[in-house]
Structures are given as structure tokens and as C-alpha cells.
Amino acid sequence: MRFVRNFLLGAVAALGLVLPAVAAERAIIVLDGSGSMWAQIDGKARITIARETLHEVLSTLPDDLELGFMTYGHREKGNCADIEMLVEPATGTGAAIAAAADGINPKGMTPISDAVRLAAEDLQFTEQKATVILITDGLETCEVDPCALASELEAQGIDFTTHVLGFGLSDDEGQQVACLAENTGGKYLSANDGDALVEALTTTVAQIAQAEPEPAPEPEPEPVADYNYKPTASLSEGGPDLASDNADLVWEWYKVAADGSQGDYVGTDYNSDFEGSLEPGDYIMTASMGYASSSQPVPIEAGKVAEPHFILNGVILKLHPRPSEGAEVDDNASIEIRHAGEYVTTNYGDTNLVVPAGALDVDVSIGAATVTRSYDVAAGETIDEDVIVGVGLAKVTSLYVEGMPVEADIFIEVFAAQKAIDGGRKSVAYQYGGDLDFELAQGDYVAAYRLGGAEGEVPFSVKTEELTEVAIVLDAGILAVTTPGDKYVEVFGAAKSIDGSRKSFHYGYGPDVQAALPAGDYVVATTIGDAVTETPVTIKGGERFELTVEAAAGKTK
């Protein structure tokens, strides 16, 4: 990853040497500071990757670039007005922007549209040329249409442009924010890891910082054609050309590096009817739909139209997860897809994806119930299947005694009833609370509970499409001990074992120690100074026993 970043940064520096010096544009970077930026990519939080990217990319900027920095969702949860300009546009702000990004603590909403509008207004976009670079890992959550906003800003601005860097967005999600760029003449770039984000931001900022001056007007040659390449793609060799008018089919093109490998990024476009123009030269193009893709060299020659065809070797996977026969599709069902043993993606609910052909394994989960489907599919084929997971509902209710529900956060863990050869059992699911629902596959289970010193197990069975009510009656009460200061308290069972020891049920430090205990006799041992006070108590189911230990050793009440 470091090699790729250094290579890209070097490329930007090289641009600064070969292009003529010009007056820099004014621009603002808007960084997503919403709570979703804590999600991880390859074990590292997205906000951390974004911070590192800003440090590396901005360290190479020209001193005369006027650049500002704005964020949103970083101070409050649920507040669509939580937008803040952290660094006003000025020259030499690279270090200040990187430092400001280090201080962002993601936590709130994603008011993309209002943030872009405020950035445009700060740049006086109705009076002069202005550019906004939006880095986001989520979609608009504040009920403003980003597409309509982009059209409005384009109509009002002198020369206003928004570039959007979609960080960790799926293709479908990317298209919901790409219009911010497309409607203002900007670019939408997708980045799914740190390397890709460095590349996308480097490309975008370099275009702003190193824009070539307007050349002297020259007579335009007679156009040979409106375009010089028109690509097509199919899922399989000999299969029909793909038709796409919803940005499902994506074209990306790159320059060819000196060693013949993929070099600098050139552009991206969408849909099957795309027609484009490139400077004559050698390129590497990639066609992709969903998770199937294909790349090949494409030479562009003056006066000719290149018509490359791409074979994606993909299949259409349509899966409809249902808890039982005849039930509605579960929108919360998790569908994990692997190709040749390698993870591809996880989708939720009704699924319609293009994935690579070959050996596919799919885990479909509803609650704690999972079924696995395996397929060996040839390119161009379609799998369209209802996946019946077979789910029943276990409703677990916890009571101190009959008629007295547990309101505290009792811990419930569900295990498969059958034990392994070593005596252990497989953990299936767990939750906290006195009234819980577990979606489980048909079978036999054990609900293990623990609340303070009260613990035990309750066996139960689940059947598909049926509700199983599981009542856990603790036959327990509450012991509340008050001590003078932070004294150590430990609760033992009154009965001693054959070796004279007693079972410890709970311990803690005063002045207030409270525990749920099964009905029975106990000894409360309190350490005050060098003295240990032992007080016998009896706990009754459904009742509260309050004990105050005084400072003088040996005195209780």
C-alpha cells in the first residue's frame, strides 16, 4: 500500500514540473464525519484511512492552492444542522486540514446536500469559479434531494463543480450520490480501500491544483466523428450484449504504464449505450457489472472508432430469503456470497446481483438460523431461487418469581442442546434483557441465564413457523448491602463443603453493593480495616433484603 501511495504522490509532483504555473482555483474538501465512518475496512476504521489519506495527499500540494475544509455529523447525534467549516479556504492550508481531520470524532447524521450548499456559498459560487470535493461513505439522511441540489447549484453558479469520492459505497449506493458530480460537470470516483482513496483524492486535487491554462483559440479541425470508442459487454462468450440504463454497467479506463501494466486513472462512465472520446494512444479498459469484471488493452487511433467487446464471465444470482414456505421475503436476512472460497460480498433481503461464474457458496441467515447453498454455475446462467431458512421464534421471559418480571439486564445465552465429545455445547446466540426474542432453526436448545449470583439453564425446543414461549423463573430476590465507604463485600452460601469452604456468589465494593441471589441462606462478609464482619441473611424469592454494615467491627443492623 505504501508503494502505491508513493507512486501516486510522485505522479502528482511530476505534474507540477511539466505543467505551466497558473492561478489556483478555490476549493473546499467536505469530509463525512457521520457515525458510519467508524466502520472498518481490512481492520482499520474508515475515518482513520481518510485521515491518513489527507496527510499524504495534502503534503504535496502547491503553496498557492486556496483550499478549505468542512465536515458534518461530528458533534451531535441526530442533528442535520451539525455542519462546520474547520479551515477557511486559503493558501498553505494542507497541514491545518490534516490536523483538523485528526480531531474529528464521527457520531451523527449525513447532511450531504446542505454541506455542499454551504461550501458553495462560502466559495461565492455565484460570483466566481468554485469547486467542492465531497468524501462520503454514506447516503443523504436529512431528506434533501442531492440530485436536485446539484442542478440548482449548476444553474446558479458561474463555473461550479462538485467531485464526489464514494468511500466504501456499493455500486447502487454510489449512483445515489454520483448525480452531485454529474449534474455539475464533475466526476464520481469509487474507493473501497485506502489505496483507492489515495488514488481518487490525488487525481481530483491534482486536476484542481494543476489545471492547464486556456490555450489560444485555434481553428477546430473537421470532426471525424462525435466519438472514437463504443464498448460493449456480455456475461458469456457468444451471449447477448448487456443492456443497462441504470448505471449497472461501469466502464473505467486507464493509461498504460511503461511496463505495460495499468497506469494512471483516466475516467469512468456508465451504461451500455455509452459513446466516448479519448486522445489517441494506448489504454487499459475495464468493464464491470456487479461483482463480475473484465479488463483488456484498447488502442485508440485517430480517425477511427474502437469497439472493444468485454466478456465478464458472470452469472445473475437472484435469491429470495424466506423464514418458511409461503412466508414473505425477510428484508433483514443476511446473504454472504463466496466465489471459489473467497469472500465476495454480503447482501440483505431480496438479492439480485451479478457475480463471477464458477463455484459459489452462499450462507443465508435469518436471526441465528443459517442455511448454505452451493452452486457451480456457467457464465451467462441465472440462479433464481427461494431460500427457505426454516425459522421458529423462541420468546424468552425472565421472572424473579411467578408474576414478577426481571427488569434488569439478565444475560441469556442460547446453546445447542447436544454436547460435543468434550462436553461443550455450541453457542448459537445471546442477548441481554428480561423479555427477548430469538429467531432459531428447528431443533433442541438450552437457555443459560445469569443475573448476579443467580444462574442456571432451561431446555426448550423450536419448530419452524411456531412460537415457543420459554419462561425462566429464577426463584431469586435482591440483596442490597450498604457499607461505610468503599468497603469490600463478598456474599457466600451459608452451607460449607466437606473441606470447610463456602461458595462465593457475589462480591463488590461499597458503599452500595447489590446482587440478585437465588432464595436461600447466605453469609455477607464485609472487610472494614483489619476486621471482617460476617452477617447471616436469608433471601426469599421476589423480595428485597437490605443490610447496613456499621463502621464499628462486628456491628450490623
C-alpha positions as CSV (number, residue, x, y, z in Angstrom):
1,M,0.0,0.0,0.0
2,R,2.9,2.4,0.8
3,F,4.4,1.8,-2.6
4,V,1.1,2.6,-4.4
5,R,0.7,5.8,-2.4
6,N,4.3,6.9,-3.0
7,F,3.9,6.2,-6.7
8,L,0.7,8.3,-7.0
9,L,2.1,11.2,-5.0
10,G,5.2,11.1,-7.2
11,A,2.9,11.3,-10.2
12,V,1.3,14.5,-8.8
13,A,4.7,16.0,-8.1
14,A,5.7,15.2,-11.7
15,L,2.6,17.0,-13.0
16,G,3.8,20.1,-11.1
17,L,7.1,20.0,-13.1
18,V,5.7,19.6,-16.6
19,L,2.6,21.8,-16.5
20,P,2.8,25.6,-16.6
21,A,2.1,27.6,-13.4
22,V,-1.4,29.0,-13.2
23,A,-3.6,30.8,-10.7
24,A,-5.0,28.1,-8.4
25,E,-8.7,27.5,-8.0
26,R,-10.6,28.0,-4.7
27,A,-11.9,24.7,-3.4
28,I,-13.3,23.1,-0.2
29,I,-12.9,19.5,0.8
30,V,-16.1,18.2,2.6
31,L,-15.3,15.1,4.7
32,D,-18.0,12.8,6.0
33,G,-17.9,12.9,9.9
34,S,-21.0,10.8,10.5
35,G,-21.1,7.7,12.7
36,S,-20.7,5.3,9.9
37,M,-17.1,6.4,9.4
38,W,-16.2,4.1,12.4
39,A,-17.0,1.1,10.1
40,Q,-13.8,-0.8,9.3
41,I,-12.1,-1.8,6.1
42,D,-9.4,-4.6,6.5
43,G,-9.4,-4.0,10.2
44,K,-9.0,-0.2,10.1
45,A,-11.7,2.5,10.6
46,R,-12.7,4.5,7.6
47,I,-12.1,7.8,9.4
48,T,-8.5,6.6,10.2
49,I,-8.0,5.8,6.5
50,A,-9.4,9.2,5.5
51,R,-7.1,11.0,7.9
52,E,-4.0,9.1,6.6
53,T,-5.1,9.9,3.0
54,L,-5.4,13.7,3.8
55,H,-2.0,13.7,5.5
56,E,-0.3,12.1,2.5
57,V,-2.1,13.8,-0.4
58,L,-2.1,17.3,1.1
59,S,1.6,17.2,2.0
60,T,2.4,17.5,-1.8
61,L,0.1,20.4,-2.7
62,P,1.4,23.7,-4.2
63,D,1.6,26.6,-1.7
64,D,-0.6,28.8,-3.8
65,L,-3.7,26.5,-3.8
66,E,-6.6,28.0,-1.9
67,L,-8.1,25.1,-0.1
68,G,-10.6,24.9,2.8
69,F,-12.0,22.0,4.9
70,M,-15.6,21.3,6.1
71,T,-17.2,18.3,7.9
72,Y,-20.5,17.3,9.2
73,G,-22.1,14.9,11.8
74,H,-19.0,15.1,14.1
75,R,-20.5,16.9,17.2
76,E,-24.1,15.6,17.8
77,K,-26.2,12.6,17.0
78,G,-29.5,13.2,15.1
79,N,-28.7,16.8,14.2
80,C,-28.9,17.6,10.5
81,A,-27.6,21.1,11.1
82,D,-24.3,19.7,12.5
83,I,-22.1,21.2,9.8
84,E,-18.8,23.1,10.5
85,M,-16.2,24.9,8.5
86,L,-12.9,23.8,10.2
87,V,-10.4,25.5,7.9
88,E,-11.4,28.5,5.8
89,P,-10.1,28.5,2.1
90,A,-6.6,29.9,2.0
91,T,-3.2,29.1,0.6
92,G,-0.9,26.8,2.5
93,T,-3.7,25.0,4.5
94,G,-2.6,21.4,3.8
95,A,-1.1,20.9,7.3
96,A,-4.1,22.6,9.0
97,I,-6.6,20.5,7.2
98,A,-4.8,17.3,8.1
99,A,-4.6,18.3,11.7
100,A,-8.3,19.3,11.7
101,A,-9.2,15.8,10.3
102,D,-7.3,14.2,13.1
103,G,-9.7,15.8,15.6
104,I,-12.9,14.6,14.0
105,N,-15.0,12.2,16.2
106,P,-17.7,10.7,13.9
107,K,-21.1,10.3,15.6
108,G,-24.0,11.9,13.8
109,M,-26.2,12.3,10.6
110,T,-25.2,12.6,6.9
111,P,-26.5,16.1,5.7
112,I,-24.6,15.8,2.4
113,S,-26.7,18.3,0.4
114,D,-26.7,21.1,3.0
115,A,-23.0,20.7,3.5
116,V,-22.3,21.0,-0.3
117,R,-24.6,24.0,-0.5
118,L,-22.9,25.8,2.5
119,A,-19.4,25.1,0.9
120,A,-20.6,26.5,-2.4
121,E,-21.9,29.7,-0.7
122,D,-18.6,30.1,1.2
123,L,-16.8,29.9,-2.1
124,Q,-19.1,32.6,-3.6
125,F,-20.0,30.2,-6.4
126,T,-22.5,32.7,-8.0
127,E,-19.7,35.2,-8.5
128,Q,-16.6,33.1,-9.3
129,K,-15.4,29.7,-10.2
130,A,-15.7,27.2,-7.3
131,T,-15.1,23.5,-6.6
132,V,-16.3,21.2,-3.8
133,I,-14.7,17.8,-3.2
134,L,-17.0,15.6,-1.2
135,I,-15.7,12.4,0.5
136,T,-18.6,10.3,1.9
137,D,-19.2,6.7,3.0
138,G,-22.9,7.1,3.2
139,L,-26.1,8.5,1.6
140,E,-28.1,11.6,2.4
141,T,-30.0,11.1,5.7
142,C,-31.6,14.5,6.1
143,E,-34.4,14.4,3.5
144,V,-32.8,16.7,0.9
145,D,-32.5,15.6,-2.8
146,P,-28.8,15.8,-3.7
147,C,-29.6,15.5,-7.4
148,A,-32.0,18.4,-7.4
149,L,-29.5,20.5,-5.3
150,A,-26.7,19.8,-7.8
151,S,-28.9,21.0,-10.7
152,E,-29.8,24.1,-8.7
153,L,-26.2,25.0,-7.9
154,E,-25.1,24.3,-11.6
155,A,-27.8,26.7,-12.8
156,Q,-26.9,29.5,-10.3
157,G,-23.1,29.2,-10.4
158,I,-20.6,30.9,-12.6
159,D,-18.5,27.8,-13.0
160,F,-19.4,25.5,-10.1
161,T,-18.2,21.8,-9.9
162,T,-18.6,19.1,-7.4
163,H,-16.4,16.0,-7.4
164,V,-17.7,13.0,-5.2
165,L,-15.4,10.4,-3.8
166,G,-17.6,7.4,-2.7
167,F,-15.7,5.6,0.1
168,G,-16.9,2.0,0.7
169,L,-20.1,2.6,-1.2
170,S,-21.8,-0.2,-3.2
171,D,-22.5,0.4,-6.9
172,D,-26.1,1.1,-6.2
173,E,-25.3,3.5,-3.3
174,G,-22.7,5.3,-5.4
175,Q,-25.3,6.1,-8.1
176,Q,-27.5,7.8,-5.5
177,V,-24.7,10.4,-4.8
178,A,-23.0,10.4,-8.3
179,C,-25.5,12.9,-9.5
180,L,-23.9,15.6,-7.3
181,A,-20.9,15.3,-9.6
182,E,-22.6,14.5,-12.9
183,N,-25.1,17.4,-12.7
184,T,-22.3,19.9,-12.1
185,G,-19.8,18.6,-14.6
186,G,-17.7,16.9,-12.0
187,K,-16.6,13.3,-11.6
188,Y,-17.7,10.5,-9.3
189,L,-14.9,8.2,-8.2
190,S,-15.4,5.0,-6.1
191,A,-12.9,3.9,-3.4
192,N,-13.2,0.7,-1.4
193,D,-9.8,0.8,0.5
194,G,-7.0,3.1,1.5
195,D,-5.1,2.8,-1.8
196,A,-8.2,3.6,-3.9
197,L,-9.0,6.6,-1.7
198,V,-5.4,8.0,-2.1
199,E,-5.7,7.5,-5.8
200,A,-9.1,9.1,-6.1
201,L,-8.2,12.2,-4.0
202,T,-4.8,12.6,-5.6
203,T,-6.4,12.5,-9.1
204,T,-9.1,15.0,-8.1
205,V,-6.9,17.5,-6.2
206,A,-4.3,17.3,-8.9
207,Q,-6.8,18.3,-11.5
208,I,-7.7,21.4,-9.5
209,A,-4.2,22.4,-8.4
210,Q,-2.5,21.8,-11.8
211,A,-5.2,22.8,-14.3
212,E,-3.7,23.9,-17.6
213,P,-4.4,27.5,-18.8
214,E,-6.8,28.1,-21.5
215,P,-4.9,27.7,-24.8
216,A,-5.0,30.3,-27.5
217,P,-8.0,29.7,-29.8
218,E,-7.2,27.6,-32.8
219,P,-9.3,26.6,-35.7
220,E,-11.0,23.4,-34.9
221,P,-10.5,20.6,-37.4
222,E,-13.4,19.0,-39.0
223,P,-14.6,16.2,-36.6
224,V,-14.3,12.7,-37.9
225,A,-16.9,11.5,-35.5
226,D,-18.6,12.6,-32.3
227,Y,-16.9,9.7,-30.5
228,N,-13.9,7.4,-31.1
229,Y,-14.8,4.4,-28.9
230,K,-18.0,2.5,-28.2
231,P,-17.6,-0.6,-25.9
232,T,-20.0,-3.5,-25.5
233,A,-20.1,-6.3,-22.9
234,S,-21.7,-9.7,-22.3
235,L,-21.9,-12.1,-19.4
236,S,-20.6,-15.0,-21.5
237,E,-18.8,-15.6,-24.8
238,G,-21.4,-15.6,-27.6
239,G,-24.0,-14.3,-25.2
240,P,-26.2,-11.2,-25.8
241,D,-24.8,-7.8,-25.2
242,L,-25.7,-6.4,-21.8
243,A,-28.4,-3.7,-21.7
244,S,-28.0,-1.2,-18.8
245,D,-29.6,2.2,-18.3
246,N,-29.4,2.4,-14.5
247,A,-25.6,2.7,-14.3
248,D,-25.2,-1.0,-13.6
249,L,-22.6,-1.4,-16.3
250,V,-19.5,0.5,-15.5
251,W,-16.6,1.4,-17.8
252,E,-13.2,2.6,-16.4
253,W,-10.1,3.4,-18.4
254,Y,-6.5,3.9,-17.5
255,K,-3.3,4.8,-19.3
256,V,-0.7,2.1,-19.9
257,A,2.3,2.2,-17.7
258,A,5.9,1.8,-19.0
259,D,5.9,-1.9,-18.1
260,G,2.6,-2.5,-19.9
261,S,0.5,-2.7,-16.7
262,Q,-2.4,-0.5,-15.7
263,G,-1.2,3.1,-15.1
264,D,-2.9,6.4,-14.3
265,Y,-6.7,6.6,-14.0
266,V,-8.4,8.5,-16.9
267,G,-12.1,8.3,-16.4
268,T,-15.3,6.4,-15.6
269,D,-18.7,6.2,-17.4
270,Y,-21.8,4.1,-17.2
271,N,-24.5,2.1,-19.1
272,S,-24.5,0.0,-22.3
273,D,-25.2,2.9,-24.7
274,F,-22.0,4.8,-23.8
275,E,-20.0,6.5,-26.5
276,G,-16.8,8.4,-25.6
277,S,-13.8,10.2,-26.9
278,L,-10.2,9.8,-25.9
279,E,-6.9,11.2,-27.1
280,P,-5.2,8.7,-29.4
281,G,-3.0,6.3,-27.6
282,D,-2.9,3.0,-25.7
283,Y,-5.3,2.4,-22.8
284,I,-6.4,-0.4,-20.5
285,M,-10.2,-0.6,-20.1
286,T,-12.3,-2.4,-17.5
287,A,-15.9,-3.3,-17.8
288,S,-17.8,-4.4,-14.7
289,M,-21.4,-5.2,-13.7
290,G,-22.0,-6.0,-10.0
291,Y,-19.0,-8.2,-9.0
292,A,-18.1,-9.6,-12.4
293,S,-15.5,-7.7,-14.4
294,S,-13.0,-7.9,-17.3
295,S,-10.0,-5.8,-18.5
296,Q,-8.2,-5.6,-21.8
297,P,-5.8,-3.3,-23.7
298,V,-7.6,-0.9,-26.1
299,P,-5.7,1.2,-28.6
300,I,-7.4,4.5,-29.7
301,E,-6.4,5.6,-33.2
302,A,-7.0,9.0,-34.8
303,G,-10.0,9.0,-37.2
304,K,-11.2,5.5,-36.1
305,V,-13.8,4.2,-33.7
306,A,-12.7,1.5,-31.3
307,E,-15.4,-1.0,-30.5
308,P,-14.0,-3.4,-27.9
309,H,-16.1,-6.2,-26.5
310,F,-15.8,-7.4,-22.9
311,I,-16.8,-10.9,-21.7
312,L,-17.5,-10.6,-17.9
313,N,-17.8,-14.3,-17.2
314,G,-20.6,-13.5,-14.8
315,V,-23.9,-15.0,-13.7
316,I,-27.1,-13.5,-12.4
317,L,-27.8,-14.5,-8.8
318,K,-31.4,-13.9,-7.6
319,L,-32.1,-15.2,-4.1
320,H,-35.3,-14.7,-2.1
321,P,-34.7,-15.5,1.6
322,R,-37.9,-16.6,3.5
323,P,-38.2,-17.9,7.1
324,S,-40.7,-20.6,6.0
325,E,-42.6,-21.9,2.9
326,G,-45.1,-19.2,1.8
327,A,-43.7,-16.5,4.1
328,E,-42.8,-13.0,2.9
329,V,-39.1,-12.3,2.0
330,D,-37.2,-11.3,5.1
331,D,-35.7,-7.9,4.4
332,N,-33.2,-8.4,7.3
333,A,-31.9,-11.7,6.1
334,S,-28.1,-11.7,5.6
335,I,-26.7,-13.3,2.4
336,E,-23.0,-13.9,2.4
337,I,-21.6,-14.8,-1.1
338,R,-18.2,-16.6,-1.7
339,H,-16.6,-17.4,-5.0
340,A,-14.1,-20.3,-5.1
341,G,-13.8,-19.9,-1.4
342,E,-13.0,-16.2,-1.4
343,Y,-15.5,-13.7,0.1
344,V,-17.3,-11.6,-2.5
345,T,-20.0,-9.6,-0.6
346,T,-22.8,-9.6,1.9
347,N,-26.3,-8.5,0.8
348,Y,-29.5,-8.1,2.8
349,G,-33.0,-9.1,1.9
350,D,-34.1,-9.9,-1.6
351,T,-31.0,-10.2,-3.7
352,N,-30.4,-9.6,-7.4
353,L,-26.6,-9.4,-8.2
354,V,-24.2,-10.2,-11.0
355,V,-21.3,-12.3,-9.6
356,P,-18.4,-14.3,-11.1
357,A,-19.3,-17.7,-12.7
358,G,-18.0,-20.9,-11.2
359,A,-18.2,-22.3,-7.7
360,L,-20.4,-20.2,-5.4
361,D,-21.2,-20.8,-1.8
362,V,-24.0,-18.7,-0.2
363,D,-24.9,-18.5,3.6
364,V,-28.4,-17.3,4.1
365,S,-29.1,-16.3,7.7
366,I,-32.3,-15.1,9.5
367,G,-31.6,-14.4,13.1
368,A,-29.4,-17.3,14.4
369,A,-30.7,-19.7,11.7
370,T,-28.5,-20.3,8.7
371,V,-28.7,-22.5,5.6
372,T,-25.9,-22.8,3.0
373,R,-26.4,-23.2,-0.8
374,S,-23.7,-24.3,-3.2
375,Y,-23.8,-23.8,-6.9
376,D,-21.5,-24.5,-9.9
377,V,-22.7,-22.0,-12.5
378,A,-21.6,-21.4,-16.1
379,A,-21.2,-17.9,-17.4
380,G,-24.4,-16.3,-18.6
381,E,-26.7,-18.5,-16.5
382,T,-29.2,-17.2,-13.9
383,I,-30.0,-18.7,-10.5
384,D,-33.5,-17.6,-9.3
385,E,-34.4,-19.4,-6.1
386,D,-36.5,-19.1,-2.9
387,V,-34.2,-20.0,0.0
388,I,-36.2,-21.4,2.9
389,V,-34.2,-20.9,6.1
390,G,-36.6,-22.7,8.4
391,V,-37.1,-20.4,11.4
392,G,-39.0,-20.6,14.6
393,L,-39.4,-17.9,17.3
394,A,-38.4,-18.5,20.9
395,K,-39.7,-15.9,23.2
396,V,-37.7,-16.0,26.5
397,T,-39.2,-14.3,29.5
398,S,-37.3,-14.0,32.8
399,L,-39.1,-13.8,36.2
400,Y,-37.8,-13.4,39.8
401,V,-40.8,-15.5,40.8
402,E,-44.1,-16.1,39.0
403,G,-45.8,-12.8,38.2
404,M,-42.7,-10.7,38.9
405,P,-40.7,-10.0,35.6
406,V,-37.0,-9.2,35.7
407,E,-36.4,-5.7,34.5
408,A,-32.6,-5.7,34.9
409,D,-30.2,-6.8,32.1
410,I,-30.2,-10.5,32.7
411,F,-27.7,-12.3,30.3
412,I,-29.3,-15.1,28.2
413,E,-27.2,-17.3,26.0
414,V,-28.7,-20.0,23.8
415,F,-26.7,-23.2,23.2
416,A,-27.4,-26.2,21.1
417,A,-28.7,-28.9,23.4
418,Q,-26.4,-31.7,22.1
419,K,-23.0,-31.8,23.7
420,A,-19.7,-32.4,21.9
421,I,-17.4,-35.2,22.8
422,D,-15.6,-32.8,25.2
423,G,-18.8,-31.9,27.0
424,G,-19.1,-28.5,25.4
425,R,-22.0,-27.1,23.5
426,K,-22.2,-24.8,20.5
427,S,-23.2,-21.2,21.3
428,V,-26.0,-20.1,19.0
429,A,-27.0,-16.6,20.1
430,Y,-27.0,-14.3,23.2
431,Q,-28.8,-11.1,24.3
432,Y,-29.3,-9.0,27.5
433,G,-32.8,-8.3,28.9
434,G,-35.7,-9.9,30.6
435,D,-38.0,-10.2,27.6
436,L,-36.2,-11.4,24.5
437,D,-36.9,-12.9,21.0
438,F,-34.6,-15.4,19.3
439,E,-35.1,-16.5,15.7
440,L,-33.7,-20.1,15.6
441,A,-33.6,-23.1,13.3
442,Q,-35.7,-26.0,14.3
443,G,-34.1,-28.1,17.0
444,D,-33.4,-28.5,20.7
445,Y,-31.7,-25.8,22.8
446,V,-30.7,-24.7,26.3
447,A,-31.2,-21.2,27.5
448,A,-28.4,-20.4,30.1
449,Y,-29.1,-17.4,32.3
450,R,-27.0,-15.3,34.7
451,L,-28.1,-12.4,36.8
452,G,-25.8,-11.6,39.8
453,G,-25.5,-14.8,41.7
454,A,-28.5,-16.4,40.1
455,E,-27.7,-18.7,37.2
456,G,-29.0,-21.8,35.6
457,E,-30.2,-23.5,32.4
458,V,-33.7,-24.1,30.9
459,P,-34.1,-26.6,28.0
460,F,-36.5,-25.9,25.2
461,S,-37.3,-26.9,21.6
462,V,-38.1,-24.8,18.5
463,K,-40.2,-25.8,15.5
464,T,-40.3,-24.0,12.1
465,E,-43.2,-21.4,11.8
466,E,-44.0,-21.9,15.5
467,L,-43.7,-19.7,18.6
468,T,-42.1,-21.3,21.6
469,E,-42.5,-19.5,25.0
470,V,-39.6,-20.1,27.4
471,A,-40.2,-19.0,31.0
472,I,-37.1,-18.6,33.2
473,V,-38.2,-18.5,36.8
474,L,-35.1,-17.5,38.9
475,D,-36.8,-18.0,42.3
476,A,-34.5,-15.2,43.4
477,G,-34.6,-12.0,45.4
478,I,-32.3,-8.9,45.8
479,L,-29.7,-8.4,48.4
480,A,-28.7,-4.7,48.9
481,V,-25.7,-4.0,51.2
482,T,-24.7,-0.5,52.4
483,T,-21.2,-0.1,53.9
484,P,-19.3,2.9,55.4
485,G,-17.3,3.9,52.3
486,D,-15.7,1.7,49.7
487,K,-15.5,-1.5,51.8
488,Y,-15.1,-4.9,50.3
489,V,-18.2,-7.1,50.4
490,E,-18.4,-10.7,49.4
491,V,-21.5,-12.9,49.6
492,F,-21.1,-16.7,50.4
493,G,-23.5,-19.5,50.6
494,A,-24.2,-20.4,54.2
495,A,-23.5,-24.1,53.7
496,K,-19.9,-25.3,53.8
497,S,-18.4,-28.0,51.7
498,I,-16.7,-31.0,53.1
499,D,-13.3,-29.1,53.0
500,G,-14.9,-26.2,55.0
501,S,-15.0,-23.7,52.1
502,R,-18.1,-21.8,51.1
503,K,-19.3,-21.0,47.6
504,S,-18.9,-17.3,46.6
505,F,-22.0,-15.9,44.9
506,H,-21.1,-12.2,44.5
507,Y,-18.6,-9.5,45.5
508,G,-18.0,-5.8,45.2
509,Y,-17.1,-2.5,46.9
510,G,-19.3,-0.2,48.9
511,P,-20.9,2.0,49.8
512,D,-23.7,0.3,47.8
513,V,-23.5,-3.4,46.7
514,Q,-26.5,-5.1,45.2
515,A,-27.0,-8.5,43.7
516,A,-29.7,-10.9,42.6
517,L,-29.4,-14.2,44.6
518,P,-31.4,-17.5,44.5
519,A,-33.7,-17.9,47.5
520,G,-31.7,-19.4,50.4
521,D,-29.3,-18.7,53.3
522,Y,-26.1,-16.7,52.9
523,V,-23.3,-15.0,54.8
524,V,-22.3,-11.4,54.0
525,A,-18.6,-10.8,54.7
526,T,-17.5,-7.2,54.9
527,T,-13.9,-6.1,55.4
528,I,-13.5,-2.9,57.5
529,G,-9.9,-2.2,58.3
530,D,-8.4,-5.4,59.5
531,A,-11.7,-6.8,60.8
532,V,-14.1,-8.9,58.8
533,T,-17.8,-8.7,59.7
534,E,-19.9,-11.8,58.8
535,T,-23.7,-11.4,58.8
536,P,-26.1,-14.2,58.1
537,V,-29.0,-13.3,55.8
538,T,-31.9,-15.2,54.2
539,I,-33.1,-14.3,50.7
540,K,-36.6,-15.0,49.7
541,G,-37.8,-15.2,46.1
542,G,-39.4,-12.0,44.9
543,E,-38.3,-10.0,48.0
544,R,-35.6,-7.4,48.7
545,F,-33.3,-7.7,51.7
546,E,-31.5,-4.5,52.8
547,L,-28.4,-4.8,55.1
548,T,-26.4,-1.9,56.6
549,V,-23.0,-2.6,58.0
550,E,-21.8,0.0,60.5
551,A,-18.2,1.2,60.9
552,A,-17.6,-0.5,64.2
553,A,-16.5,-4.0,63.5
554,G,-19.0,-6.7,64.5
555,K,-22.0,-4.4,64.5
556,T,-24.7,-4.9,61.9
557,K,-28.3,-4.0,61.6
